[in-house]
Amino acid sequence: MNYMYEQEIRYRLLKVLSQDPNLGQRDMAKRMGISLGKVNYCISELAAKGWIKITRFKSAKNKIPYTYMLTPKGLEEKGRLTIRFLKRKVSEYEEIKKQIRELHYEVQQEGFDNPGSELADAVKSII
């Protein structure tokens, strides 16, 4: 699996768990847009690394059977992943802005851009 994709899944899963530790794995999968099997695998991986603690309620009626709590180690890793994810997204954003400028220049050179058009206004708001 792609390393960047794995990092993003870990980041998103830690974020979801920090926001709602009682969320079931099916709901996590729906919220994240990944398979239930992937969530289950990642939960097991995070627990093995010591980033989350899994508590099961064996005898509680009408309660969610599992709670997933981030450990101090998990909170630190979530912080590191958040910073890496943010840096990557800023880099991607800068690359996209560069491509937009180049495409806009190309459109201007071809004479297809009308000043004051919706396209021109959109490009100005980006660059």
N, CA, C and O atoms as a GROMACS GRO file, in nm:
protein
  508
    1MET      N    1   0.085  -0.118   0.000
    1MET     CA    2   0.000   0.000   0.000
    1MET      C    3   0.089   0.124   0.000
    1MET      O    4   0.200   0.123   0.053
    2ASN      N    5   0.040   0.228  -0.059
    2ASN     CA    6   0.111   0.355  -0.068
    2ASN      C    7   0.134   0.412   0.073
    2ASN      O    8   0.041   0.422   0.153
    3TYR      N    9   0.260   0.449   0.102
    3TYR     CA   10   0.296   0.501   0.234
    3TYR      C   11   0.216   0.626   0.270
    3TYR      O   12   0.168   0.639   0.382
    4MET      N   13   0.201   0.719   0.172
    4MET     CA   14   0.126   0.843   0.200
    4MET      C   15  -0.020   0.811   0.231
    4MET      O   16  -0.081   0.874   0.318
    5TYR      N   17  -0.076   0.714   0.159
    5TYR     CA   18  -0.216   0.675   0.183
    5TYR      C   19  -0.229   0.616   0.324
    5TYR      O   20  -0.324   0.648   0.395
    6GLU      N   21  -0.134   0.531   0.364
    6GLU     CA   22  -0.136   0.473   0.499
    6GLU      C   23  -0.131   0.583   0.604
    6GLU      O   24  -0.205   0.579   0.702
    7GLN      N   25  -0.042   0.680   0.584
    7GLN     CA   26  -0.029   0.790   0.679
    7GLN      C   27  -0.160   0.870   0.689
    7GLN      O   28  -0.201   0.908   0.798
    8GLU      N   29  -0.223   0.894   0.575
    8GLU     CA   30  -0.349   0.968   0.576
    8GLU      C   31  -0.458   0.889   0.648
    8GLU      O   32  -0.536   0.946   0.724
    9ILE      N   33  -0.464   0.759   0.624
    9ILE     CA   34  -0.564   0.675   0.692
    9ILE      C   35  -0.541   0.679   0.843
    9ILE      O   36  -0.636   0.694   0.920
   10ARG      N   37  -0.416   0.665   0.886
   10ARG     CA   38  -0.386   0.671   1.029
   10ARG      C   39  -0.426   0.805   1.088
   10ARG      O   40  -0.488   0.812   1.194
   11TYR      N   41  -0.390   0.912   1.019
   11TYR     CA   42  -0.425   1.046   1.066
   11TYR      C   43  -0.577   1.059   1.081
   11TYR      O   44  -0.627   1.100   1.185
   12ARG      N   45  -0.649   1.022   0.974
   12ARG     CA   46  -0.795   1.038   0.976
   12ARG      C   47  -0.859   0.950   1.083
   12ARG      O   48  -0.954   0.992   1.149
   13LEU      N   49  -0.808   0.828   1.101
   13LEU     CA   50  -0.864   0.738   1.201
   13LEU      C   51  -0.837   0.791   1.342
   13LEU      O   52  -0.927   0.789   1.426
   14LEU      N   53  -0.716   0.838   1.368
   14LEU     CA   54  -0.687   0.896   1.499
   14LEU      C   55  -0.773   1.019   1.524
   14LEU      O   56  -0.817   1.043   1.637
   15LYS      N   57  -0.797   1.097   1.421
   15LYS     CA   58  -0.883   1.215   1.434
   15LYS      C   59  -1.026   1.174   1.469
   15LYS      O   60  -1.088   1.230   1.559
   16VAL      N   61  -1.078   1.077   1.395
   16VAL     CA   62  -1.215   1.028   1.421
   16VAL      C   63  -1.225   0.974   1.563
   16VAL      O   64  -1.321   1.004   1.634
   17LEU      N   65  -1.128   0.894   1.604
   17LEU     CA   66  -1.132   0.835   1.738
   17LEU      C   67  -1.118   0.940   1.848
   17LEU      O   68  -1.178   0.925   1.954
   18SER      N   69  -1.041   1.044   1.823
   18SER     CA   70  -1.028   1.149   1.925
   18SER      C   71  -1.158   1.229   1.939
   18SER      O   72  -1.188   1.281   2.046
   19GLN      N   73  -1.234   1.238   1.830
   19GLN     CA   74  -1.360   1.312   1.833
   19GLN      C   75  -1.474   1.229   1.888
   19GLN      O   76  -1.563   1.282   1.955
   20ASP      N   77  -1.473   1.098   1.861
   20ASP     CA   78  -1.583   1.012   1.903
   20ASP      C   79  -1.532   0.872   1.936
   20ASP      O   80  -1.537   0.783   1.851
   21PRO      N   81  -1.483   0.850   2.059
   21PRO     CA   82  -1.424   0.720   2.095
   21PRO      C   83  -1.525   0.606   2.100
   21PRO      O   84  -1.486   0.489   2.103
   22ASN      N   85  -1.655   0.637   2.102
   22ASN     CA   86  -1.758   0.533   2.108
   22ASN      C   87  -1.811   0.493   1.971
   22ASN      O   88  -1.902   0.411   1.962
   23LEU      N   89  -1.757   0.550   1.866
   23LEU     CA   90  -1.802   0.521   1.731
   23LEU      C   91  -1.770   0.376   1.696
   23LEU      O   92  -1.660   0.328   1.721
   24GLY      N   93  -1.868   0.307   1.637
   24GLY     CA   94  -1.845   0.170   1.593
   24GLY      C   95  -1.763   0.166   1.465
   24GLY      O   96  -1.754   0.265   1.393
   25GLN      N   97  -1.703   0.051   1.438
   25GLN     CA   98  -1.617   0.039   1.321
   25GLN      C   99  -1.693   0.059   1.190
   25GLN      O  100  -1.637   0.114   1.095
   26ARG      N  101  -1.817   0.016   1.183
   26ARG     CA  102  -1.896   0.039   1.061
   26ARG      C  103  -1.914   0.188   1.036
   26ARG      O  104  -1.902   0.235   0.922
   27ASP      N  105  -1.944   0.261   1.142
   27ASP     CA  106  -1.962   0.406   1.129
   27ASP      C  107  -1.830   0.475   1.095
   27ASP      O  108  -1.827   0.573   1.020
   28MET      N  109  -1.720   0.424   1.151
   28MET     CA  110  -1.588   0.480   1.116
   28MET      C  111  -1.563   0.461   0.966
   28MET      O  112  -1.519   0.553   0.897
   29ALA      N  113  -1.591   0.341   0.918
   29ALA     CA  114  -1.569   0.310   0.777
   29ALA      C  115  -1.652   0.402   0.688
   29ALA      O  116  -1.602   0.454   0.588
   30LYS      N  117  -1.779   0.422   0.724
   30LYS     CA  118  -1.865   0.512   0.646
   30LYS      C  119  -1.813   0.654   0.649
   30LYS      O  120  -1.805   0.720   0.545
   31ARG      N  121  -1.777   0.701   0.767
   31ARG     CA  122  -1.730   0.839   0.783
   31ARG      C  123  -1.601   0.864   0.704
   31ARG      O  124  -1.580   0.972   0.650
   32MET      N  125  -1.515   0.762   0.699
   32MET     CA  126  -1.385   0.777   0.634
   32MET      C  127  -1.388   0.737   0.487
   32MET      O  128  -1.295   0.769   0.412
   33GLY      N  129  -1.493   0.668   0.445
   33GLY     CA  130  -1.501   0.626   0.306
   33GLY      C  131  -1.408   0.512   0.272
   33GLY      O  132  -1.359   0.502   0.159
   34ILE      N  133  -1.383   0.424   0.370
   34ILE     CA  134  -1.299   0.307   0.346
   34ILE      C  135  -1.375   0.183   0.392
   34ILE      O  136  -1.480   0.193   0.454
   35SER      N  137  -1.321   0.066   0.361
   35SER     CA  138  -1.390  -0.058   0.395
   35SER      C  139  -1.383  -0.088   0.545
   35SER      O  140  -1.294  -0.041   0.616
   36LEU      N  141  -1.481  -0.166   0.590
   36LEU     CA  142  -1.485  -0.210   0.729
   36LEU      C  143  -1.360  -0.292   0.761
   36LEU      O  144  -1.303  -0.279   0.870
   37GLY      N  145  -1.318  -0.376   0.668
   37GLY     CA  146  -1.198  -0.456   0.688
   37GLY      C  147  -1.074  -0.370   0.708
   37GLY      O  148  -0.988  -0.401   0.791
   38LYS      N  149  -1.065  -0.261   0.632
   38LYS     CA  150  -0.951  -0.170   0.644
   38LYS      C  151  -0.952  -0.103   0.782
   38LYS      O  152  -0.848  -0.089   0.846
   39VAL      N  153  -1.071  -0.062   0.827
   39VAL     CA  154  -1.082  -0.001   0.960
   39VAL      C  155  -1.039  -0.100   1.066
   39VAL      O  156  -0.962  -0.067   1.156
   40ASN      N  157  -1.088  -0.224   1.056
   40ASN     CA  158  -1.054  -0.327   1.153
   40ASN      C  159  -0.903  -0.351   1.156
   40ASN      O  160  -0.844  -0.360   1.264
   41TYR      N  161  -0.842  -0.361   1.039
   41TYR     CA  162  -0.698  -0.382   1.030
   41TYR      C  163  -0.622  -0.264   1.094
   41TYR      O  164  -0.529  -0.285   1.172
   42CYS      N  165  -0.664  -0.143   1.062
   42CYS     CA  166  -0.595  -0.024   1.115
   42CYS      C  167  -0.613  -0.011   1.265
   42CYS      O  168  -0.519   0.027   1.336
   43ILE      N  169  -0.732  -0.042   1.315
   43ILE     CA  170  -0.756  -0.038   1.460
   43ILE      C  171  -0.662  -0.134   1.530
   43ILE      O  172  -0.600  -0.100   1.631
   44SER      N  173  -0.650  -0.255   1.476
   44SER     CA  174  -0.560  -0.355   1.535
   44SER      C  175  -0.415  -0.306   1.532
   44SER      O  176  -0.340  -0.323   1.628
   45GLU      N  177  -0.377  -0.244   1.421
   45GLU     CA  178  -0.241  -0.192   1.406
   45GLU      C  179  -0.214  -0.080   1.507
   45GLU      O  180  -0.108  -0.077   1.569
   46LEU      N  181  -0.311   0.011   1.522
   46LEU     CA  182  -0.294   0.123   1.617
   46LEU      C  183  -0.286   0.072   1.760
   46LEU      O  184  -0.209   0.124   1.841
   47ALA      N  185  -0.365  -0.031   1.792
   47ALA     CA  186  -0.361  -0.089   1.926
   47ALA      C  187  -0.227  -0.158   1.951
   47ALA      O  188  -0.170  -0.147   2.059
   48ALA      N  189  -0.176  -0.230   1.850
   48ALA     CA  190  -0.047  -0.300   1.863
   48ALA      C  191   0.068  -0.201   1.882
   48ALA      O  192   0.165  -0.232   1.951
   49LYS      N  193   0.056  -0.084   1.823
   49LYS     CA  194   0.160   0.020   1.838
   49LYS      C  195   0.147   0.093   1.971
   49LYS      O  196   0.236   0.169   2.009
   50GLY      N  197   0.037   0.071   2.042
   50GLY     CA  198   0.016   0.138   2.169
   50GLY      C  199  -0.041   0.278   2.155
   50GLY      O  200  -0.034   0.358   2.249
   51TRP      N  201  -0.098   0.309   2.039
   51TRP     CA  202  -0.152   0.442   2.014
   51TRP      C  203  -0.296   0.456   2.061
   51TRP      O  204  -0.343   0.567   2.089
   52ILE      N  205  -0.368   0.343   2.072
   52ILE     CA  206  -0.504   0.345   2.123
   52ILE      C  207  -0.522   0.231   2.223
   52ILE      O  208  -0.451   0.130   2.219
   53LYS      N  209  -0.617   0.250   2.312
   53LYS     CA  210  -0.655   0.146   2.407
   53LYS      C  211  -0.799   0.109   2.375
   53LYS      O  212  -0.885   0.196   2.359
   54ILE      N  213  -0.824  -0.020   2.364
   54ILE     CA  214  -0.959  -0.069   2.331
   54ILE      C  215  -1.020  -0.127   2.457
   54ILE      O  216  -0.962  -0.214   2.522
   55THR      N  217  -1.139  -0.078   2.491
   55THR     CA  218  -1.212  -0.128   2.607
   55THR      C  219  -1.341  -0.190   2.558
   55THR      O  220  -1.414  -0.131   2.477
   56ARG      N  221  -1.370  -0.309   2.606
   56ARG     CA  222  -1.494  -0.378   2.567
   56ARG      C  223  -1.586  -0.385   2.687
   56ARG      O  224  -1.546  -0.420   2.798
   57PHE      N  225  -1.713  -0.350   2.662
   57PHE     CA  226  -1.816  -0.359   2.766
   57PHE      C  227  -1.888  -0.492   2.749
   57PHE      O  228  -1.974  -0.505   2.662
   58LYS      N  229  -1.852  -0.590   2.831
   58LYS     CA  230  -1.905  -0.725   2.815
   58LYS      C  231  -2.049  -0.738   2.862
   58LYS      O  232  -2.129  -0.805   2.797
   59SER      N  233  -2.084  -0.675   2.972
   59SER     CA  234  -2.217  -0.700   3.030
   59SER      C  235  -2.310  -0.579   3.024
   59SER      O  236  -2.422  -0.586   3.075
   60ALA      N  237  -2.267  -0.472   2.966
   60ALA     CA  238  -2.350  -0.351   2.964
   60ALA      C  239  -2.459  -0.362   2.859
   60ALA      O  240  -2.430  -0.390   2.742
   61LYS      N  241  -2.583  -0.340   2.899
   61LYS     CA  242  -2.695  -0.341   2.804
   61LYS      C  243  -2.705  -0.206   2.736
   61LYS      O  244  -2.678  -0.102   2.796
   62ASN      N  245  -2.744  -0.208   2.608
   62ASN     CA  246  -2.766  -0.088   2.528
   62ASN      C  247  -2.645   0.004   2.521
   62ASN      O  248  -2.661   0.125   2.504
   63LYS      N  249  -2.527  -0.051   2.533
   63LYS     CA  250  -2.406   0.029   2.518
   63LYS      C  251  -2.328  -0.021   2.398
   63LYS      O  252  -2.340  -0.137   2.358
   64ILE      N  253  -2.250   0.068   2.341
   64ILE     CA  254  -2.163   0.029   2.232
   64ILE      C  255  -2.060  -0.067   2.290
   64ILE      O  256  -2.003  -0.040   2.396
   65PRO      N  257  -2.035  -0.179   2.221
   65PRO     CA  258  -1.948  -0.279   2.281
   65PRO      C  259  -1.801  -0.239   2.297
   65PRO      O  260  -1.731  -0.299   2.378
   66TYR      N  261  -1.753  -0.140   2.224
   66TYR     CA  262  -1.612  -0.102   2.232
   66TYR      C  263  -1.598   0.050   2.246
   66TYR      O  264  -1.679   0.127   2.193
   67THR      N  265  -1.494   0.089   2.317
   67THR     CA  266  -1.453   0.229   2.324
   67THR      C  267  -1.306   0.231   2.288
   67THR      O  268  -1.227   0.149   2.334
   68TYR      N  269  -1.269   0.328   2.204
   68TYR     CA  270  -1.131   0.342   2.158
   68TYR      C  271  -1.075   0.474   2.210
   68TYR      O  272  -1.120   0.581   2.170
   69MET      N  273  -0.979   0.464   2.299
   69MET     CA  274  -0.921   0.585   2.358
   69MET      C  275  -0.777   0.602   2.310
   69MET      O  276  -0.699   0.507   2.310
   70LEU      N  277  -0.743   0.723   2.269
   70LEU     CA  278  -0.605   0.751   2.232
   70LEU      C  279  -0.520   0.753   2.359
   70LEU      O  280  -0.557   0.813   2.460
   71THR      N  281  -0.407   0.687   2.351
   71THR     CA  282  -0.312   0.687   2.462
   71THR      C  283  -0.227   0.814   2.451
   71THR      O  284  -0.232   0.882   2.348
   72PRO      N  285  -0.149   0.845   2.553
   72PRO     CA  286  -0.058   0.960   2.540
   72PRO      C  287   0.034   0.945   2.417
   72PRO      O  288   0.060   1.042   2.347
   73LYS      N  289   0.081   0.823   2.394
   73LYS     CA  290   0.164   0.796   2.276
   73LYS      C  291   0.083   0.821   2.148
   73LYS      O  292   0.136   0.873   2.050
   74GLY      N  293  -0.044   0.783   2.149
   74GLY     CA  294  -0.132   0.805   2.034
   74GLY      C  295  -0.158   0.953   2.010
   74GLY      O  296  -0.163   0.997   1.895
   75LEU      N  297  -0.174   1.029   2.117
   75LEU     CA  298  -0.194   1.174   2.103
   75LEU      C  299  -0.070   1.240   2.042
   75LEU      O  300  -0.082   1.330   1.959
   76GLU      N  301   0.049   1.195   2.085
   76GLU     CA  302   0.173   1.250   2.028
   76GLU      C  303   0.181   1.216   1.879
   76GLU      O  304   0.216   1.302   1.797
   77GLU      N  305   0.150   1.092   1.846
   77GLU     CA  306   0.158   1.052   1.705
   77GLU      C  307   0.054   1.125   1.621
   77GLU      O  308   0.081   1.161   1.507
   78LYS      N  309  -0.065   1.147   1.677
   78LYS     CA  310  -0.167   1.224   1.605
   78LYS      C  311  -0.115   1.364   1.574
   78LYS      O  312  -0.136   1.416   1.465
   79GLY      N  313  -0.046   1.424   1.670
   79GLY     CA  314   0.013   1.557   1.648
   79GLY      C  315   0.117   1.554   1.536
   79GLY      O  316   0.117   1.641   1.450
   80ARG      N  317   0.206   1.454   1.539
   80ARG     CA  318   0.307   1.442   1.433
   80ARG      C  319   0.242   1.420   1.297
   80ARG      O  320   0.282   1.482   1.198
   81LEU      N  321   0.143   1.331   1.292
   81LEU     CA  322   0.074   1.304   1.166
   81LEU      C  323   0.001   1.427   1.115
   81LEU      O  324  -0.003   1.452   0.995
   82THR      N  325  -0.058   1.503   1.206
   82THR     CA  326  -0.130   1.625   1.167
   82THR      C  327  -0.034   1.724   1.101
   82THR      O  328  -0.066   1.783   0.998
   83ILE      N  329   0.083   1.741   1.160
   83ILE     CA  330   0.182   1.834   1.104
   83ILE      C  331   0.228   1.785   0.966
   83ILE      O  332   0.235   1.864   0.872
   84ARG      N  333   0.259   1.654   0.954
   84ARG     CA  334   0.301   1.599   0.824
   84ARG      C  335   0.192   1.614   0.720
   84ARG      O  336   0.219   1.650   0.605
   85PHE      N  337   0.068   1.586   0.759
   85PHE     CA  338  -0.046   1.595   0.667
   85PHE      C  339  -0.064   1.740   0.621
   85PHE      O  340  -0.086   1.765   0.503
   86LEU      N  341  -0.055   1.833   0.714
   86LEU     CA  342  -0.069   1.974   0.681
   86LEU      C  343   0.040   2.019   0.585
   86LEU      O  344   0.013   2.089   0.487
   87LYS      N  345   0.165   1.981   0.613
   87LYS     CA  346   0.276   2.018   0.525
   87LYS      C  347   0.255   1.963   0.384
   87LYS      O  348   0.278   2.034   0.286
   88ARG      N  349   0.210   1.837   0.375
   88ARG     CA  350   0.186   1.777   0.244
   88ARG      C  351   0.074   1.848   0.170
   88ARG      O  352   0.085   1.872   0.049
   89LYS      N  353  -0.032   1.882   0.239
   89LYS     CA  354  -0.145   1.950   0.175
   89LYS      C  355  -0.107   2.091   0.131
   89LYS      O  356  -0.150   2.135   0.025
   90VAL      N  357  -0.026   2.162   0.210
   90VAL     CA  358   0.020   2.295   0.171
   90VAL      C  359   0.107   2.284   0.045
   90VAL      O  360   0.095   2.366  -0.047
   91SER      N  361   0.193   2.184   0.042
   91SER     CA  362   0.279   2.162  -0.075
   91SER      C  363   0.194   2.132  -0.199
   91SER      O  364   0.219   2.186  -0.307
   92GLU      N  365   0.092   2.045  -0.183
   92GLU     CA  366   0.002   2.013  -0.294
   92GLU      C  367  -0.072   2.139  -0.340
   92GLU      O  368  -0.089   2.161  -0.460
   93TYR      N  369  -0.116   2.220  -0.245
   93TYR     CA  370  -0.187   2.343  -0.276
   93TYR      C  371  -0.099   2.438  -0.356
   93TYR      O  372  -0.144   2.498  -0.454
   94GLU      N  373   0.027   2.453  -0.315
   94GLU     CA  374   0.119   2.540  -0.387
   94GLU      C  375   0.144   2.490  -0.529
   94GLU      O  376   0.152   2.569  -0.622
   95GLU      N  377   0.156   2.359  -0.545
   95GLU     CA  378   0.175   2.301  -0.678
   95GLU      C  379   0.052   2.324  -0.766
   95GLU      O  380   0.066   2.356  -0.884
   96ILE      N  381  -0.065   2.310  -0.711
   96ILE     CA  382  -0.189   2.334  -0.787
   96ILE      C  383  -0.199   2.481  -0.826
   96ILE      O  384  -0.238   2.513  -0.939
   97LYS      N  385  -0.165   2.572  -0.733
   97LYS     CA  386  -0.166   2.715  -0.767
   97LYS      C  387  -0.071   2.744  -0.883
   97LYS      O  388  -0.103   2.823  -0.972
   98LYS      N  389   0.046   2.682  -0.881
   98LYS     CA  390   0.143   2.700  -0.989
   98LYS      C  391   0.083   2.652  -1.122
   98LYS      O  392   0.096   2.720  -1.224
   99GLN      N  393   0.020   2.537  -1.120
   99GLN     CA  394  -0.042   2.483  -1.242
   99GLN      C  395  -0.154   2.575  -1.291
   99GLN      O  396  -0.170   2.595  -1.412
  100ILE      N  397  -0.231   2.629  -1.200
  100ILE     CA  398  -0.340   2.721  -1.237
  100ILE      C  399  -0.283   2.846  -1.303
  100ILE      O  400  -0.334   2.893  -1.404
  101ARG      N  401  -0.177   2.901  -1.245
  101ARG     CA  402  -0.113   3.020  -1.304
  101ARG      C  403  -0.065   2.989  -1.447
  101ARG      O  404  -0.085   3.068  -1.539
  102GLU      N  405  -0.001   2.873  -1.464
  102GLU     CA  406   0.050   2.834  -1.595
  102GLU      C  407  -0.065   2.817  -1.696
  102GLU      O  408  -0.056   2.863  -1.810
  103LEU      N  409  -0.171   2.752  -1.654
  103LEU     CA  410  -0.287   2.733  -1.742
  103LEU      C  411  -0.353   2.866  -1.775
  103LEU      O  412  -0.395   2.889  -1.888
  104HIS      N  413  -0.364   2.953  -1.675
  104HIS     CA  414  -0.425   3.083  -1.698
  104HIS      C  415  -0.341   3.164  -1.797
  104HIS      O  416  -0.396   3.229  -1.886
  105TYR      N  417  -0.211   3.159  -1.782
  105TYR     CA  418  -0.122   3.228  -1.876
  105TYR      C  419  -0.143   3.174  -2.018
  105TYR      O  420  -0.150   3.250  -2.114
  106GLU      N  421  -0.152   3.042  -2.028
  106GLU     CA  422  -0.174   2.978  -2.158
  106GLU      C  423  -0.307   3.024  -2.220
  106GLU      O  424  -0.313   3.055  -2.339
  107VAL      N  425  -0.410   3.029  -2.139
  107VAL     CA  426  -0.542   3.075  -2.187
  107VAL      C  427  -0.534   3.220  -2.232
  107VAL      O  428  -0.591   3.258  -2.334
  108GLN      N  429  -0.463   3.303  -2.154
  108GLN     CA  430  -0.447   3.444  -2.191
  108GLN      C  431  -0.372   3.457  -2.324
  108GLN      O  432  -0.411   3.537  -2.408
  109GLN      N  433  -0.266   3.378  -2.342
  109GLN     CA  434  -0.186   3.385  -2.464
  109GLN      C  435  -0.268   3.343  -2.586
  109GLN      O  436  -0.245   3.392  -2.697
  110GLU      N  437  -0.360   3.253  -2.567
  110GLU     CA  438  -0.445   3.206  -2.678
  110GLU      C  439  -0.561   3.303  -2.704
  110GLU      O  440  -0.633   3.289  -2.803
  111GLY      N  441  -0.579   3.399  -2.613
  111GLY     CA  442  -0.686   3.498  -2.631
  111GLY      C  443  -0.823   3.448  -2.592
  111GLY      O  444  -0.924   3.505  -2.634
  112PHE      N  445  -0.828   3.342  -2.510
  112PHE     CA  446  -0.958   3.287  -2.469
  112PHE      C  447  -1.010   3.346  -2.338
  112PHE      O  448  -1.123   3.319  -2.298
  113ASP      N  449  -0.928   3.425  -2.273
  113ASP     CA  450  -0.967   3.480  -2.143
  113ASP      C  451  -1.024   3.621  -2.162
  113ASP      O  452  -0.961   3.706  -2.225
  114ASN      N  453  -1.139   3.643  -2.108
  114ASN     CA  454  -1.201   3.775  -2.112
  114ASN      C  455  -1.187   3.839  -1.975
  114ASN      O  456  -1.235   3.782  -1.876
  115PRO      N  457  -1.124   3.955  -1.966
  115PRO     CA  458  -1.113   4.022  -1.835
  115PRO      C  459  -1.252   4.042  -1.775
  115PRO      O  460  -1.347   4.082  -1.843
  116GLY      N  461  -1.263   4.013  -1.646
  116GLY     CA  462  -1.391   4.028  -1.578
  116GLY      C  463  -1.480   3.906  -1.590
  116GLY      O  464  -1.589   3.903  -1.534
  117SER      N  465  -1.434   3.803  -1.663
  117SER     CA  466  -1.514   3.682  -1.677
  117SER      C  467  -1.511   3.602  -1.547
  117SER      O  468  -1.429   3.628  -1.458
  118GLU      N  469  -1.600   3.508  -1.537
  118GLU     CA  470  -1.606   3.423  -1.419
  118GLU      C  471  -1.474   3.349  -1.400
  118GLU      O  472  -1.426   3.335  -1.287
  119LEU      N  473  -1.414   3.301  -1.510
  119LEU     CA  474  -1.286   3.232  -1.504
  119LEU      C  475  -1.177   3.325  -1.453
  119LEU      O  476  -1.101   3.288  -1.363
  120ALA      N  477  -1.169   3.444  -1.507
  120ALA     CA  478  -1.066   3.540  -1.465
  120ALA      C  479  -1.080   3.574  -1.318
  120ALA      O  480  -0.981   3.582  -1.245
  121ASP      N  481  -1.204   3.595  -1.273
  121ASP     CA  482  -1.229   3.627  -1.132
  121ASP      C  483  -1.189   3.509  -1.042
  121ASP      O  484  -1.132   3.529  -0.935
  122ALA      N  485  -1.220   3.387  -1.085
  122ALA     CA  486  -1.187   3.268  -1.005
  122ALA      C  487  -1.035   3.254  -0.994
  122ALA      O  488  -0.983   3.225  -0.886
  123VAL      N  489  -0.964   3.273  -1.105
  123VAL     CA  490  -0.818   3.260  -1.104
  123VAL      C  491  -0.758   3.367  -1.013
  123VAL      O  492  -0.666   3.338  -0.936
  124LYS      N  493  -0.807   3.490  -1.021
  124LYS     CA  494  -0.755   3.598  -0.935
  124LYS      C  495  -0.773   3.566  -0.788
  124LYS      O  496  -0.686   3.597  -0.707
  125SER      N  497  -0.885   3.504  -0.754
  125SER     CA  498  -0.910   3.472  -0.614
  125SER      C  499  -0.816   3.362  -0.563
  125SER      O  500  -0.790   3.351  -0.443
  126ILE      N  501  -0.765   3.279  -0.656
  126ILE     CA  502  -0.676   3.171  -0.618
  126ILE      C  503  -0.532   3.217  -0.611
  126ILE      O  504  -0.460   3.187  -0.516
  127ILE      N  505  -0.490   3.291  -0.715
  127ILE     CA  506  -0.349   3.331  -0.720
  127ILE      C  507  -0.338   3.472  -0.668
  127ILE      O  508  -0.228   3.528  -0.663
   0.00000   0.00000   0.00000
